[in-house]
């Protein structure tokens, strides 16, 4: 060993960036993020790196913003295979007459594994390092996620009606919990219980779900108050609105991620805040299915934690968190008449630390801080149409898109890279495999369209 370097600390990787958007504090300029064993061990000015560390490798990002990996708080990754399958239809028509019949014909472990891998590829290329999923055959989804190298929370879906996966609510629970045992030791995978929605799950099943959640320390992930129709149905059947029903059943709490929450009144917003619930804001899906626009500003003003989700590619057509961030900010301004309603910084927090907090992972990911996992995304701001850049955070929300992502790391491991003028390259996914998946399933699903 060179005596001149003996005093230097070892590290696996140093990322040297023009800007570092920590989310936990100010944007840092000309800064090095030092990584060892998957975690961030230091953040320091470039001038100090050589005198303190001896990294095995380093990467120079002179035109980039380094930011925490984005988190997709609500999606159905396997439904990537149904992208554009039944567009321009109301939610229940879309579900009952198109999506559910297609799933009845196609749903299988292979469908879920293939669709999830396709979804992981899309998200990694868009700077997403973690997502919260809800779908059938979670074991097959886990296999695809493990291959991709992403971080994910797998929701164990529960329904009352039969599918190819399970026969009734008890069977869904049993199969989901059995599948969970296969990935429990994987540090990149966590689990939640995912009753599909109050209109598809009975009280008895919710009670069982809550018992398991409390015993196993699992969160709850569900669709809630997405449409006016489900509220009317609940009033007719249960004599209360869905949120009030879930409050009575003990479902509301800090472990709850409620997707959508489009139609919530003052009291319901207060209940969500009082119980420390989290909301996954899926505005593109809500707009496309004409479900409405969630009162996100009102929810956040009351203290409700709000993250950003894409929903599945079948109801959004993209799993693009950059597009969702921009739309979230613009919708909030347009609805409230207040240009400061959701700032770029707030929206970036929604897509990172807020979502991490909802998943109970805020001590591990969501910001660039010493001790946290190096789940990171690099965005290149160099092309003429992106310049000048006065505020990197504003640029991330209003100017750049997923096409400007150049690197995506999960726990310090590079999982996606796109060099200038070249196609993106995945660490663990072959383009030929993705092409085959798309070709096979397009042919099969076209028969059922």
C-alpha positions in Angstrom: 0.0 0.0 0.0 1.2 3.5 -0.8 2.3 5.1 2.5 0.8 8.4 1.3 -2.7 6.8 1.3 -2.5 4.6 4.4 -4.4 7.1 6.5 -7.3 7.3 4.0 -10.6 5.6 4.8 -11.7 2.9 2.4 -15.0 3.2 0.6 -16.7 1.3 -2.2 -17.8 4.3 -4.3 -17.6 8.1 -4.5 -20.2 10.0 -6.6 -19.0 13.5 -7.4 -21.9 15.7 -8.5 -22.5 19.3 -9.7 -25.5 19.4 -7.4 -26.7 17.1 -4.6 -30.4 17.6 -3.7 -30.4 16.0 -0.3 -34.1 16.7 0.4 -33.3 16.7 4.1 -31.6 20.1 3.7 -30.2 22.5 1.2 -29.0 21.7 -2.3 -25.2 21.2 -2.1 -22.9 22.2 -4.9 -19.7 20.3 -6.1 -20.2 17.7 -3.5 -19.1 14.1 -3.1 -21.4 11.3 -1.7 -19.3 8.5 -0.3 -20.7 5.0 -0.2 -19.6 1.8 1.5 -21.5 -1.5 2.0 -24.6 0.0 0.4 -24.9 3.0 2.7 -23.9 6.6 2.6 -20.9 7.1 4.9 -20.1 10.8 4.1 -21.2 13.8 2.2 -18.4 16.4 1.7 -17.1 19.0 -0.7 -15.2 17.6 -3.6 -12.0 19.4 -2.5 -12.0 17.2 0.7 -12.5 13.8 -0.9 -9.0 13.0 -1.8 -7.6 13.8 1.6 -10.1 11.6 3.4 -11.1 8.6 1.3 -9.7 6.0 -0.9 -12.8 4.7 -2.9 -12.6 1.6 -5.0 -14.3 3.5 -7.8 -15.6 7.0 -8.4 -18.0 8.5 -10.9 -17.9 12.1 -12.1 -21.3 13.8 -12.7 -20.4 17.4 -13.6 -23.7 18.2 -15.3 -26.0 16.3 -12.9 -28.3 16.6 -10.0 -27.9 13.7 -7.6 -31.1 13.1 -5.7 -32.7 10.4 -3.6 -34.3 7.6 -5.6 -37.9 8.3 -6.3 -40.6 6.2 -4.6 -43.8 5.1 -6.3 -46.3 4.8 -3.4 -49.1 3.0 -5.2 -48.9 0.8 -8.3 -49.8 -2.6 -9.8 -46.6 -3.3 -11.6 -47.7 -6.5 -13.4 -50.4 -4.4 -15.1 -47.7 -3.0 -17.4 -48.9 -5.8 -19.7 -52.3 -4.1 -19.9 -50.9 -0.7 -20.9 -53.5 1.0 -23.2 -55.7 -2.2 -23.1 -59.0 -0.4 -22.5 -58.6 3.4 -22.6 -61.1 6.2 -22.3 -63.6 4.4 -20.1 -65.1 5.1 -16.7 -63.6 3.2 -13.8 -66.2 0.6 -13.1 -66.8 0.0 -16.9 -63.1 -0.3 -17.3 -62.8 -2.7 -14.4 -65.9 -4.9 -14.8 -66.1 -5.1 -18.6 -62.5 -5.1 -19.6 -59.7 -5.4 -17.0 -61.3 -8.1 -14.8 -62.3 -10.3 -17.8 -58.8 -9.9 -19.3 -57.3 -10.9 -16.0 -59.6 -13.9 -15.7 -58.2 -15.2 -19.0 -54.5 -14.2 -18.5 -53.8 -14.1 -14.8 -51.0 -16.6 -13.9 -47.7 -16.6 -12.1 -46.0 -16.1 -15.5 -48.2 -13.0 -16.3 -47.3 -11.5 -12.9 -43.6 -12.3 -13.1 -43.3 -10.9 -16.7 -45.4 -7.9 -16.1 -43.6 -6.9 -12.9 -40.2 -7.2 -14.6 -41.4 -5.0 -17.4 -42.7 -2.5 -14.8 -39.4 -2.6 -12.9 -37.5 -1.8 -16.0 -39.7 1.2 -16.7 -39.4 2.5 -13.2 -35.6 2.0 -12.9 -35.1 3.9 -16.2 -37.3 6.7 -14.7 -35.2 7.0 -11.5 -37.6 5.0 -9.2 -35.7 2.9 -6.7 -38.7 1.7 -4.6 -42.3 1.0 -5.1 -45.4 -0.1 -3.2 -47.2 -2.8 -5.1 -50.6 -4.5 -4.9 -51.4 -7.5 -7.1 -51.9 -11.2 -7.3 -49.2 -13.9 -7.1 -46.8 -11.9 -4.9 -44.2 -14.7 -5.0 -43.9 -14.2 -8.8 -43.7 -10.5 -8.4 -41.0 -10.9 -5.8 -38.9 -13.0 -8.2 -39.0 -10.2 -10.8 -38.2 -7.5 -8.3 -35.3 -9.5 -6.9 -34.0 -9.9 -10.5 -34.3 -6.2 -11.2 -32.5 -5.3 -7.9 -35.2 -2.8 -6.9 -36.6 -2.1 -3.4 -40.3 -2.8 -3.0 -43.1 -3.2 -0.6 -45.3 -6.1 -1.7 -49.0 -5.8 -0.8 -50.7 -9.1 -0.2 -54.0 -8.5 -2.0 -57.3 -9.6 -0.4 -60.7 -9.8 -2.2 -63.9 -11.6 -1.5 -64.4 -13.0 -5.0 -62.4 -15.7 -6.7 -59.7 -15.3 -9.2 -57.2 -17.7 -10.8 -55.0 -16.9 -7.8 -57.3 -17.6 -4.8 -60.9 -18.6 -4.0 -62.0 -16.2 -1.2 -60.6 -13.7 1.3 -59.2 -16.4 3.6 -57.4 -18.1 0.7 -55.9 -14.8 -0.4 -54.6 -14.2 3.1 -53.2 -17.7 3.5 -51.4 -17.7 0.1 -50.1 -14.2 0.6 -48.7 -14.9 4.1 -47.1 -18.1 2.8 -45.5 -16.2 0.0 -44.1 -13.6 2.4 -42.0 -16.3 4.1 -40.0 -16.7 0.9 -38.7 -13.1 0.9 -38.6 -12.2 4.5 -34.8 -12.4 4.7 -34.4 -10.1 1.7 -33.4 -6.6 2.8 -34.9 -5.0 -0.3 -38.4 -6.4 0.2 -41.0 -5.6 2.8 -44.7 -6.6 3.1 -48.1 -5.0 3.7 -51.6 -6.5 3.7 -53.6 -5.1 0.8 -57.4 -5.4 1.1 -58.3 -4.2 -2.4 -61.0 -1.7 -1.3 -63.9 -1.3 1.2 -66.3 -2.2 -1.6 -64.6 -5.5 -2.3 -63.8 -6.6 1.3 -66.3 -7.4 4.0 -66.1 -6.5 7.7 -65.1 -10.0 8.8 -62.2 -10.0 6.4 -61.0 -6.5 7.5 -61.1 -7.8 11.1 -58.9 -10.7 10.2 -56.5 -8.5 8.3 -56.1 -6.2 11.2 -55.4 -9.1 13.5 -52.6 -10.3 11.2 -51.3 -6.7 10.8 -51.0 -6.2 14.5 -49.5 -9.6 15.2 -46.9 -9.4 12.3 -46.2 -5.6 12.4 -47.4 -5.1 8.8 -48.9 -2.0 7.2 -52.2 -1.8 5.3 -52.5 -0.7 1.7 -55.9 -0.1 0.1 -57.9 1.9 -2.4 -60.1 4.4 -0.6 -62.7 7.0 -1.7 -61.6 6.8 -5.3 -65.1 7.4 -6.7 -68.5 8.8 -5.8 -70.0 5.5 -6.7 -68.1 3.5 -4.0 -69.2 6.0 -1.4 -72.9 5.7 -2.4 -72.5 1.9 -2.3 -71.1 2.0 1.2 -73.9 4.3 2.4 -76.5 1.9 1.0 -74.9 -1.3 2.4 -73.2 -0.1 5.6 -75.1 3.2 6.3 -71.7 5.0 6.6 -69.1 6.3 4.2 -66.0 4.1 3.7 -63.6 6.1 5.8 -66.0 6.1 8.8 -66.5 2.3 8.3 -62.7 1.7 8.4 -62.4 3.9 11.5 -65.0 1.8 13.2 -63.1 -1.4 12.2 -59.8 0.0 13.5 -58.2 0.1 10.1 -57.2 3.8 10.3 -53.7 4.4 11.7 -50.1 5.3 10.9 -49.6 2.0 9.1 -52.4 2.8 6.5 -51.6 3.8 2.9 -54.8 4.9 1.3 -54.6 5.2 -2.4 -56.6 8.1 -4.1 -58.8 9.7 -1.4 -60.4 11.8 -4.1 -63.8 12.4 -2.5 -63.1 13.2 1.2 -65.0 15.8 3.2 -63.7 18.0 6.1 -64.4 15.4 8.8 -62.8 12.6 6.8 -59.7 14.7 6.2 -59.5 15.3 10.0 -59.9 11.6 10.7 -57.0 10.7 8.3 -54.9 13.3 10.1 -56.0 12.3 13.6 -55.0 8.7 13.0 -51.7 9.5 11.2 -52.8 7.9 7.9 -50.9 8.3 4.6 -52.4 9.0 1.2 -51.0 8.0 -2.2 -51.8 10.7 -4.6 -52.5 9.2 -8.1 -53.7 12.2 -10.0 -53.1 10.9 -13.6 -55.1 7.8 -13.0 -57.8 9.7 -11.3 -58.0 12.2 -14.2 -57.9 9.5 -16.9 -60.7 7.5 -15.3 -62.6 10.7 -14.6 -62.7 9.9 -10.9 -61.9 13.5 -9.8 -59.1 15.5 -8.2 -58.0 14.8 -4.7 -57.8 17.8 -2.3 -54.1 17.2 -1.6 -53.4 20.7 -0.4 -56.2 20.5 2.2 -55.0 17.1 3.3 -51.5 18.2 3.8 -52.5 21.4 5.6 -54.3 19.2 8.1 -51.1 17.1 8.6 -51.9 14.1 6.5 -48.7 12.6 4.9 -49.1 12.5 1.2 -46.8 10.6 -1.3 -47.1 10.1 -5.0 -48.2 7.0 -6.9 -48.8 6.2 -10.5 -51.4 3.5 -10.1 -50.9 0.7 -12.7 -49.9 1.3 -16.3 -53.4 0.1 -17.3 -55.1 3.2 -15.8 -52.2 5.7 -16.2 -50.3 4.3 -19.2 -47.0 5.3 -17.6 -45.2 4.7 -14.3 -43.4 8.0 -14.5 -42.9 9.8 -11.2 -41.3 12.8 -12.9 -44.5 13.4 -14.8 -46.6 12.9 -11.7 -44.5 15.4 -9.7 -45.1 18.1 -12.3 -48.8 17.4 -12.6 -49.3 17.3 -8.9 -47.8 20.8 -8.5 -49.7 22.3 -11.4 -53.0 20.7 -10.4 -52.7 22.1 -6.9 -52.0 25.6 -8.2 -54.9 25.5 -10.6 -57.4 24.1 -8.1 -56.6 26.5 -5.3 -55.8 29.6 -7.3 -52.6 29.8 -5.3 -49.3 29.6 -7.3 -47.5 28.7 -4.1 -49.9 25.9 -3.1 -47.4 23.0 -3.7 -43.8 24.2 -4.2 -41.3 22.2 -6.1 -39.5 21.3 -2.9 -42.8 20.0 -1.3 -43.6 17.9 -4.4 -40.1 16.4 -4.4 -40.5 15.5 -0.7 -43.8 13.8 -1.6 -42.0 11.6 -4.1 -39.2 10.7 -1.7 -39.2 11.2 2.1 -43.0 11.4 2.4 -43.4 8.1 0.6 -40.6 6.5 2.6 -42.3 7.6 5.8 -45.6 6.0 4.6 -43.7 2.7 4.1 -42.0 2.9 7.5 -38.6 3.2 5.7 -37.8 6.9 6.4 -34.9 5.8 8.6 -33.4 4.0 5.6 -34.3 5.8 2.4 -36.0 9.0 1.1 -33.2 11.5 1.7 -29.4 11.7 1.1 -28.1 11.5 4.6 -25.2 9.7 6.3 -26.3 6.3 7.5 -29.0 5.8 4.9 -29.0 3.4 2.1 -27.5 4.8 -1.2 -30.8 4.6 -3.2 -29.9 7.4 -5.6 -30.8 8.9 -9.0 -28.7 11.1 -11.2 -30.4 13.5 -13.6 -28.4 15.3 -16.3 -29.1 19.0 -16.9 -27.0 19.9 -19.9 -29.1 19.9 -23.1 -30.0 23.4 -24.4 -33.7 22.8 -23.9 -33.0 22.4 -20.1 -30.9 25.5 -19.6 -30.3 27.8 -17.9 -30.8 26.2 -14.5 -31.3 28.6 -11.6 -32.8 26.2 -9.1 -32.0 22.4 -9.4 -35.1 21.4 -7.4 -37.4 23.5 -9.5 -35.8 21.9 -12.6 -36.4 18.4 -11.3 -40.1 19.1 -11.0 -40.9 21.5 -13.8 -38.2 20.9 -16.5 -36.6 17.5 -16.5 -38.3 14.2 -17.3 -37.5 10.6 -16.9 -35.6 10.7 -20.2 -32.9 12.7 -18.4 -32.1 10.1 -15.8 -28.6 8.7 -16.4 -28.0 6.5 -13.3 -30.1 4.7 -10.8 -28.5 3.1 -7.7 -30.2 0.8 -5.2 -28.2 0.3 -2.0 -25.1 1.6 -3.7 -25.4 -0.9 -6.6 -25.8 0.6 -10.1 -29.0 -0.9 -11.5 -29.5 1.4 -14.6 -27.2 3.6 -16.7 -27.8 5.6 -19.8 -24.8 7.3 -21.3 -25.2 10.2 -23.7 -26.2 9.0 -27.1 -26.7 5.4 -26.0 -29.6 3.2 -25.0 -30.1 2.5 -21.3 -28.4 -0.5 -19.8 -29.8 -2.5 -16.9 -27.6 -4.4 -14.5 -29.9 -7.5 -14.3 -32.4 -7.2 -17.1 -31.8 -8.0 -20.7 -33.6 -6.0 -23.4 -34.2 -9.2 -25.4 -36.1 -10.6 -22.4 -38.3 -7.5 -22.2 -38.9 -7.6 -26.0 -40.0 -11.3 -25.7 -42.3 -10.5 -22.8 -44.0 -7.7 -24.7 -44.4 -9.8 -27.9 -45.8 -12.9 -26.2 -48.3 -11.1 -24.0 -49.5 -8.6 -26.7 -50.4 -11.5 -28.8 -52.2 -13.4 -26.0 -54.1 -10.4 -24.7 -55.2 -9.1 -28.1 -57.4 -12.2 -28.3 -59.4 -11.0 -25.2 -59.6 -7.3 -26.0 
